[in-house]
Amino acid sequence: MTDAPTDAPAEALVDGHRPLEIPPGVEDVDLEQAFGRLLFRASLLGSKLTEQKQEARAEQRELLGILVEVDDALAALGLDRELVALGRGAGLEATRRRLLGQLAKARVRPMRLEGMTADPDLTEIVGTEARSGVAPETVVRTVVTGFFWGDEVLRRAQVVVAAPESEPYPDPYPEPAVTEPETPEVAESAETVEAFEATEATEAVKPETPEAPEADDAPEAATPVTRAQPKAAPPRARRRAKAVAEQARQMKRKK
């Protein structure tokens, strides 16, 4: 018994579905060239997406920087005595806390650098202060607060650091010593010593004068001419002159 002939073409079925039709001309397509074109288009698309991400991040960074400057302005207003006297200080502080909360959600946090060594990547040194017992280049005061943005530095802090302790260094070119002129007291003492020594020398060579005869018995004779002798100093003046002379000699030895 033979099967009855049918007019419908026989089609192979795969899992109950007909296979896809192959469009004409597919066999003539260069697959390597087509794959290269697809890779080039994908590369262009990836570069464009990367550029868009960088632009978006730069805009976000600029916006966060503006918000940080707004925080600086709020902090400065919170220190204004007139606004505090008018009762605006509490409102300014509340606004600042809210702003810092929003910045924290964007992964922006302030820097805490007091007591740490100044890092050029994080800080900008704007001054120095002498602090005993503090190592040089240690942050002692923050002038402008710095901020981190994730793992990046959004803004560097402006700080004041401890100054190095000054140590005296010997002068390699010392100035020549200048001899000071004698003071009037020393000069007067030297003159007193010279006068005292001259008095002693005069008394040592003073000749003995003969006793003058009485007026009734002495014959008339020419009066001898004698050189005027300096008057001897009293004992008290001599002791004072010796003390002054000794003081002058000691001062000369010290010089």
Contacts in CASP RR format, 6 or more apart in sequence:
PFRMAT RR
TARGET T0000
AUTHOR 0000-0000-0000
METHOD contacts of the structure
MODEL  1
MTDAPTDAPAEALVDGHRPLEIPPGVEDVDLEQAFGRLLFRASLLGSKLT
EQKQEARAEQRELLGILVEVDDALAALGLDRELVALGRGAGLEATRRRLL
GQLAKARVRPMRLEGMTADPDLTEIVGTEARSGVAPETVVRTVVTGFFWG
DEVLRRAQVVVAAPESEPYPDPYPEPAVTEPETPEVAESAETVEAFEATE
ATEAVKPETPEAPEADDAPEAATPVTRAQPKAAPPRARRRAKAVAEQARQ
MKRKK
11 18 0 8 1.000
12 19 0 8 1.000
60 106 0 8 1.000
61 149 0 8 1.000
61 154 0 8 1.000
64 103 0 8 1.000
64 106 0 8 1.000
64 108 0 8 1.000
64 149 0 8 1.000
64 154 0 8 1.000
65 147 0 8 1.000
65 154 0 8 1.000
65 155 0 8 1.000
67 99 0 8 1.000
67 102 0 8 1.000
67 103 0 8 1.000
67 108 0 8 1.000
68 103 0 8 1.000
68 108 0 8 1.000
68 146 0 8 1.000
68 147 0 8 1.000
68 154 0 8 1.000
68 155 0 8 1.000
70 99 0 8 1.000
71 96 0 8 1.000
71 99 0 8 1.000
71 100 0 8 1.000
71 103 0 8 1.000
72 144 0 8 1.000
72 145 0 8 1.000
74 92 0 8 1.000
74 95 0 8 1.000
74 96 0 8 1.000
74 99 0 8 1.000
75 96 0 8 1.000
77 83 0 8 1.000
77 88 0 8 1.000
77 89 0 8 1.000
77 92 0 8 1.000
78 84 0 8 1.000
78 88 0 8 1.000
78 89 0 8 1.000
78 92 0 8 1.000
78 93 0 8 1.000
83 89 0 8 1.000
83 92 0 8 1.000
100 110 0 8 1.000
103 109 0 8 1.000
103 147 0 8 1.000
106 149 0 8 1.000
107 148 0 8 1.000
107 149 0 8 1.000
107 150 0 8 1.000
108 147 0 8 1.000
108 148 0 8 1.000
108 149 0 8 1.000
108 150 0 8 1.000
108 154 0 8 1.000
109 147 0 8 1.000
109 148 0 8 1.000
109 150 0 8 1.000
110 145 0 8 1.000
110 146 0 8 1.000
110 147 0 8 1.000
110 148 0 8 1.000
111 122 0 8 1.000
111 142 0 8 1.000
111 145 0 8 1.000
111 146 0 8 1.000
111 147 0 8 1.000
111 148 0 8 1.000
111 157 0 8 1.000
113 122 0 8 1.000
113 123 0 8 1.000
113 139 0 8 1.000
113 142 0 8 1.000
113 157 0 8 1.000
113 159 0 8 1.000
114 139 0 8 1.000
114 140 0 8 1.000
114 141 0 8 1.000
114 142 0 8 1.000
115 138 0 8 1.000
115 139 0 8 1.000
115 140 0 8 1.000
116 138 0 8 1.000
116 139 0 8 1.000
117 135 0 8 1.000
117 137 0 8 1.000
117 138 0 8 1.000
117 139 0 8 1.000
118 125 0 8 1.000
118 137 0 8 1.000
118 138 0 8 1.000
118 139 0 8 1.000
118 159 0 8 1.000
118 161 0 8 1.000
121 153 0 8 1.000
121 156 0 8 1.000
122 146 0 8 1.000
122 153 0 8 1.000
122 156 0 8 1.000
122 157 0 8 1.000
123 139 0 8 1.000
123 156 0 8 1.000
123 157 0 8 1.000
123 158 0 8 1.000
123 159 0 8 1.000
124 156 0 8 1.000
124 157 0 8 1.000
124 158 0 8 1.000
124 159 0 8 1.000
125 159 0 8 1.000
125 160 0 8 1.000
125 161 0 8 1.000
126 143 0 8 1.000
126 158 0 8 1.000
126 159 0 8 1.000
126 160 0 8 1.000
127 160 0 8 1.000
127 161 0 8 1.000
128 160 0 8 1.000
128 161 0 8 1.000
128 162 0 8 1.000
128 163 0 8 1.000
129 140 0 8 1.000
129 141 0 8 1.000
129 160 0 8 1.000
129 161 0 8 1.000
129 162 0 8 1.000
129 163 0 8 1.000
130 162 0 8 1.000
130 163 0 8 1.000
130 165 0 8 1.000
131 138 0 8 1.000
131 140 0 8 1.000
131 162 0 8 1.000
131 163 0 8 1.000
132 165 0 8 1.000
134 140 0 8 1.000
134 162 0 8 1.000
135 162 0 8 1.000
136 161 0 8 1.000
136 162 0 8 1.000
136 163 0 8 1.000
136 164 0 8 1.000
136 165 0 8 1.000
137 161 0 8 1.000
137 162 0 8 1.000
138 161 0 8 1.000
138 162 0 8 1.000
139 159 0 8 1.000
139 160 0 8 1.000
139 161 0 8 1.000
140 159 0 8 1.000
140 160 0 8 1.000
140 161 0 8 1.000
140 162 0 8 1.000
141 159 0 8 1.000
141 160 0 8 1.000
142 157 0 8 1.000
142 158 0 8 1.000
142 159 0 8 1.000
142 160 0 8 1.000
143 157 0 8 1.000
143 158 0 8 1.000
143 159 0 8 1.000
143 160 0 8 1.000
144 157 0 8 1.000
144 158 0 8 1.000
145 157 0 8 1.000
146 153 0 8 1.000
146 154 0 8 1.000
146 155 0 8 1.000
146 156 0 8 1.000
146 157 0 8 1.000
147 153 0 8 1.000
147 154 0 8 1.000
147 155 0 8 1.000
148 154 0 8 1.000
179 255 0 8 1.000
182 190 0 8 1.000
186 248 0 8 1.000
186 251 0 8 1.000
189 244 0 8 1.000
189 245 0 8 1.000
189 247 0 8 1.000
189 248 0 8 1.000
190 248 0 8 1.000
192 241 0 8 1.000
192 244 0 8 1.000
192 245 0 8 1.000
193 241 0 8 1.000
193 244 0 8 1.000
193 245 0 8 1.000
193 248 0 8 1.000
195 241 0 8 1.000
196 233 0 8 1.000
196 238 0 8 1.000
196 241 0 8 1.000
196 242 0 8 1.000
196 245 0 8 1.000
198 230 0 8 1.000
199 230 0 8 1.000
199 232 0 8 1.000
199 233 0 8 1.000
202 229 0 8 1.000
202 230 0 8 1.000
203 232 0 8 1.000
206 229 0 8 1.000
209 226 0 8 1.000
212 218 0 8 1.000
233 241 0 8 1.000
END
